[in-house]
Amino acid sequence: MCSQCRRAKTTLTITRASLVSSAFVLRQHRCTLAQVLQALTDCANKFKLPLLSLHFNLP
């Protein structure tokens, strides 16, 4: 994962809007979908949020 994506992952604030925009930022840097999903999962786990409740939509 590129450094820009790592930075986005570590600074992610857990709201639906920021998750979607962070996913967009991560995709802009050509990280794989698996890496994007892993970053979102890590953040959800860090804040003890069930990922299924986040309802984001990745094309």
ZINORPE-V441427 format. One line per field, one symbol per residue. burial: 1 if it has 16 or more other C-alpha atoms within 10 Angstrom, else 0. A space follows every 10 residues. Layout:
BEGIN
burial: ???
END
This chain:
BEGIN
burial: 0000100110 0100000011 0110111000 0000110011 0111000000 000100000
END
